[in-house]
Amino acid sequence: MAKADDGGQRQPLSRDRVLRAAVALADEAGLEAISMRKLSQTLGVVPMALYKHVANKEELLDGMIDVVVGEIEPAMGDSDWKAAVRRRILSARTVMLRHPWARRVMEAQAAPTPVILAYTDSVIRTFLAGGLSADLVHHVMHALGSRIFGFTQELHETAPTAPADLTPEQAAYMMAAFPGIAAVAMSRPHDPNSVVGSGCDDEFEFEFGIDLMLDGVERLQRKGWDSSDHDREDASVL
């Protein structure tokens, strides 16, 4: 059985339709709402009908992530590798903010799917096409980590409380005991809805981190950096 559309026609069930319905359900009700039973009710089919398209919940979740990653802006073949990578990463961030549950699923995945591997490969090829060596790109990908998918653990950790969030007595203690934290926390206005902590501007902090990294990568590229240089430096110390 398949759910009828507005014109009374039965919409055939397909893997794509199942996955997109699951993504919509997670967006609306959260990841906890995802189950074969709930999804089958949403689609107007019996639960067994879903198993023709996804073998189990793990495959369902993997497929949902594939749908989400598919929303990231595709590579455009830009000659400016730094601008191209930056644009795709910020596109990924927009997608992840649209589907806030996706980060948890990606972090729990046993192995990346071919769709995730293809996206990662396209980012790597953008660096390589820009003239970066495979050696440098290897280390760059380690440094960027999950940032290429639009999120980073640093934006989900609890930061030190800003003095502005404290009572006058607590703020005075913080400024006396931890003047460095106090000075940094009070250095600019803060967004009270931030997930970073202390009301920092999440979007600004994410873009600042990406720009800092990509500027550093560009500087290393211009210097002709190679990891073997690091090995030689270590050997000279011994």
N, C-alpha and C positions, 0 to 999 in steps of 0.2 A: 504494500500500500504506500502511496506517495501523496503528500499534501497537495490539495488543489490550489491553483493560483486564483487571482481575482476574476479571471474569465471562466472559472469552472473547469479548466483543463488540469489534468493530473501532471505534476512536475516530476519527471523521472529522477530517481535518486541516483546520485553519482558521488564519487569520492570528493570532488571539488565542492559540491553542495553540502555534503556532510561537514567538511572541514570549515567552510565559511560560516555555517550555522553554529558550529562549536565556538569559533572565534567571537561571533556576535553574542553568544550566550555568556562567554567569559567576560566580555566587555561590559555586559549589562549586570551580571549577577556575581562576578568574581570566579576565580579558579575553582573554588570549593563547590560551585554549582555544576561542574562538568562531571557527568556520569553518562553511561550508555542509556540508562533509563530516562533521565531528564532530557537528553538530546533527542531520543526517539520521540518523546512527547512533543518537543518543539517542532520536529519535522513531520509529525503526524504519521509515524510509521511504527511498526512493532520493533522492539529492540534487536531481534535477530536480523532484521534487514540491514542494520548498520555493519554487521560483521562481514558482509559481502564486500565492504569498502575499506574497513579498518579492522585489523585482527584483534586488537585489544586497546585498552586505554593508553598504554605507552605509545603505540603507533598513532593513536588519535592526537595525543599531545605533540608528538614530533611533527605531524602533519599541520597542526595549528601553527607551530613555529615557522614552518615552511611558508605558510600563507602570509604571516607577519613579515618575515624577511623579504618576501616577494614584493612588499609595498615600498621597500627602500629604493630610492632613485637609482636607476641603472647607470653604469659607467658610460660616459659621453665621449671618451677618446680625446680629452683635453690635452693640450701640450703642456699646460702648467700642472704638474703632478700635485703640488701642494694645495692649490685651489680645488682640484678635483677630489682629492682625498678628504679635504675639509668639508666640502659640500656633501659628500656621501655620508660622512659620519654624522653631520648635523641633520641630514635627512633621516638617518637611522634613529637618531635621538627623538625626532618628531614622531616617528612610528612607535617607538617604545613608550613614549608618553601617552600615545593614543591607546596602547594596549599594555597597561601597567603590570598585568599578570605575567607577561611574556618573559620578563627577566628571570623570574623564579623558575620557570620551566627550563629555560636555557641553561641556567646554572646547575640544574639537577639532571640534565641529559647525560646518559651513559656514553654516548658518542655523537659527534656531529652528523647531521644528515647530508646527503649530497647537495641539497639546496644551500645549506650553511657553508659547506666546503666550496661551492661555486662562488658564493659571495666573497668569502675570504680570499679565494684565488684571484678574483677580479681586483680586489684591493691591492694584493701583492703585485699583480701585473701592471697596475697603474704606477706603483713605485718603480718597477723595473723599466717600464717604458719611459719614465722620467730620467733615466740614467743612473739610478741608484744600483749599487752592486748587490748581488744576491746575499753576500755576507752582511752588508749593512741592513738590508731589508729583514733578514733573519732576526736581528736584534731589535729593530724598530717594531716588528710585530709583537715581540715579547713586551716591549715597553707600552705599546698601545693597549694590548690585551683586549678586554671586553669593550673598550672605548670604540672600536670599529663597528660595534653593534649598537652604539648609542647610549651605553650606560657604563658606570664604573662603580665599584664597591665604595669608593671614597665618598660618593654622594649619598650613601645610605648608612654611613656610620654616624654615631652620635659625636658631635663636636663639643668642645668645652663651652660651657654656658657663658654667653656674653654678659658683661656687667649690666647692660640695659634690661636684662631679664630678671635681675636680682633686686632685693631690697637695698636701700641705701647702705645699710650696715654690711650686707654681704658683698656689695660692690666695693666698698671701702676695703674690706678684707682681701678681696681678689686683687685689687690694684696694689695693695701693699705686699701680698704674698707672692703673686704671680704677675708682675708688671708687664712681662712680655705678652702673655695671653690677653691681658686687659687692653694693652695698646693696640694689638692687632684686631681684637674683636670690636673695638670702638672706632676703628679707622675709617669706616664708611657706613652709610645707612644700610639697613637690613630688611629683608622680606620676611614677614612673620609666617608665611606659608611654606617656607623652605623646608626641604628634607635634609639639607646638609647639617643643620643644627645652627643655633644662634641666629636664625633668620637670615642666613646668607642667600644671595641670589643664585639659585641653582644653575640657571641658563648661563649666566655670566661666568660662574666658576667652571662649568664644563667647557665652554668655548676658550676660556683662558688657558686651561690645561692642554687642550688640543693645540692651540696656537703656540704655546711654549714648546711642546714636543716637536711639532712640525718645523718650527724655526730652528730648533737644535739639530734636527735631522738634516735640514738643508745646509747648515753650517758644516756638519760632518761630511756631507757629500762633496762640498766645495774643497774641503781639505784632503779629499781622497782617503778618508778613514778606512782602515781595515782591521779586523779583529786580531790579526797576527801581530800588529803593532803592540797591542795590549799584552800578548803572550811574551813578546820580546822584553817589554818593560818588567814583567814579572820575573823573567829569567835573570835579568840584570841585577835584581835585588838579592837573589840567592847567593 
